[in-house]
Amino acid sequence: MLMSLSLDDVRRIAKLARIAVTDTELAATQQQLNKIFTLIEEMRAVDTTGIAPMAHAQDVHLRLRDDVATAPDRRDAFQAIAPAVENGLYLVPKVIE
């Protein structure tokens, strides 16, 4: 079932989309939209039974590195110069009453 848009359909779509389409552009826009619908119908006609959906057009795998901490642990040094620390947590002044 091929869907085809009329000029009135294109006018209505343009109005709903808040797109200014002049009368001279109307026929070209209609032709472009109808080509898109034709392409969609051609794609829907292809038998895809037994074909698994793909997440990407190419078989791409991310190269992941090991999750290892590379920066030195300076927590104790930072907490030593903090104004107030309790049980390894920074204490800050209360800002909400």
C-alpha positions as CSV (number, residue, x, y, z in Angstrom):
1,M,0.0,0.0,0.0
2,L,1.9,3.1,-1.3
3,M,1.1,6.3,0.6
4,S,1.1,9.4,-1.4
5,L,0.7,13.0,-0.2
6,S,-1.4,15.6,-1.9
7,L,-0.6,19.2,-2.1
8,D,-3.2,19.9,0.6
9,D,-1.5,17.3,2.8
10,V,1.9,19.0,2.4
11,R,0.4,22.4,3.2
12,R,-1.2,21.0,6.4
13,I,2.0,19.3,7.4
14,A,4.0,22.5,6.8
15,K,1.5,24.4,8.9
16,L,1.6,21.9,11.7
17,A,5.4,22.0,11.7
18,R,5.4,25.8,11.5
19,I,7.5,25.6,8.3
20,A,7.0,28.3,5.7
21,V,6.6,26.6,2.3
22,T,5.8,28.9,-0.7
23,D,3.5,27.7,-3.5
24,T,6.6,27.3,-5.7
25,E,8.3,25.0,-3.1
26,L,5.1,23.0,-2.5
27,A,5.4,20.7,-5.5
28,A,9.1,20.0,-4.9
29,T,8.4,19.3,-1.2
30,Q,5.5,17.0,-2.2
31,Q,7.8,15.1,-4.5
32,Q,10.5,14.7,-1.9
33,L,8.1,13.5,0.7
34,N,6.5,11.0,-1.6
35,K,10.0,9.7,-2.5
36,I,10.7,9.1,1.2
37,F,7.4,7.2,1.5
38,T,8.3,5.1,-1.5
39,L,11.7,4.3,0.0
40,I,10.0,3.3,3.3
41,E,7.6,1.0,1.4
42,E,10.5,-0.6,-0.5
43,M,12.3,-1.3,2.8
44,R,9.2,-2.7,4.4
45,A,8.8,-5.1,1.5
46,V,12.1,-6.8,2.3
47,D,11.8,-10.1,4.1
48,T,13.8,-9.9,7.3
49,T,12.6,-13.1,8.9
50,G,15.4,-14.8,10.8
51,I,17.7,-11.8,10.8
52,A,18.7,-10.5,14.2
53,P,18.5,-6.8,14.8
54,M,21.8,-4.9,14.9
55,A,22.9,-2.3,17.3
56,H,25.4,-0.9,14.8
57,A,26.0,-1.2,11.1
58,Q,29.5,-2.5,11.6
59,D,30.7,-5.1,14.1
60,V,32.4,-2.6,16.4
61,H,33.8,-3.5,19.8
62,L,35.3,-1.0,22.2
63,R,38.8,-1.7,23.4
64,L,38.6,-1.5,27.1
65,R,41.5,-1.2,29.5
66,D,41.6,-2.8,32.9
67,D,39.9,-0.8,35.6
68,V,43.0,0.0,37.7
69,A,43.7,3.1,39.7
70,T,46.6,4.9,38.1
71,A,46.8,8.0,40.2
72,P,48.4,7.9,43.6
73,D,46.1,7.8,46.7
74,R,46.5,11.2,48.2
75,R,43.3,11.1,50.4
76,D,45.2,11.3,53.7
77,A,47.2,14.3,52.5
78,F,44.1,16.1,51.4
79,Q,42.2,15.4,54.6
80,A,45.2,16.4,56.7
81,I,44.9,20.0,55.4
82,A,41.1,20.1,55.5
83,P,39.5,22.4,58.2
84,A,37.3,19.7,59.6
85,V,37.2,15.9,59.0
86,E,35.3,13.1,60.8
87,N,35.4,9.4,60.0
88,G,37.0,10.1,56.7
89,L,34.4,12.6,55.6
90,Y,34.8,16.3,55.1
91,L,32.7,18.4,57.4
92,V,31.2,21.6,55.9
93,P,29.2,24.4,57.5
94,K,25.4,24.0,57.5
95,V,23.8,26.2,54.8
96,I,20.2,25.2,55.1
97,E,18.3,25.9,58.3
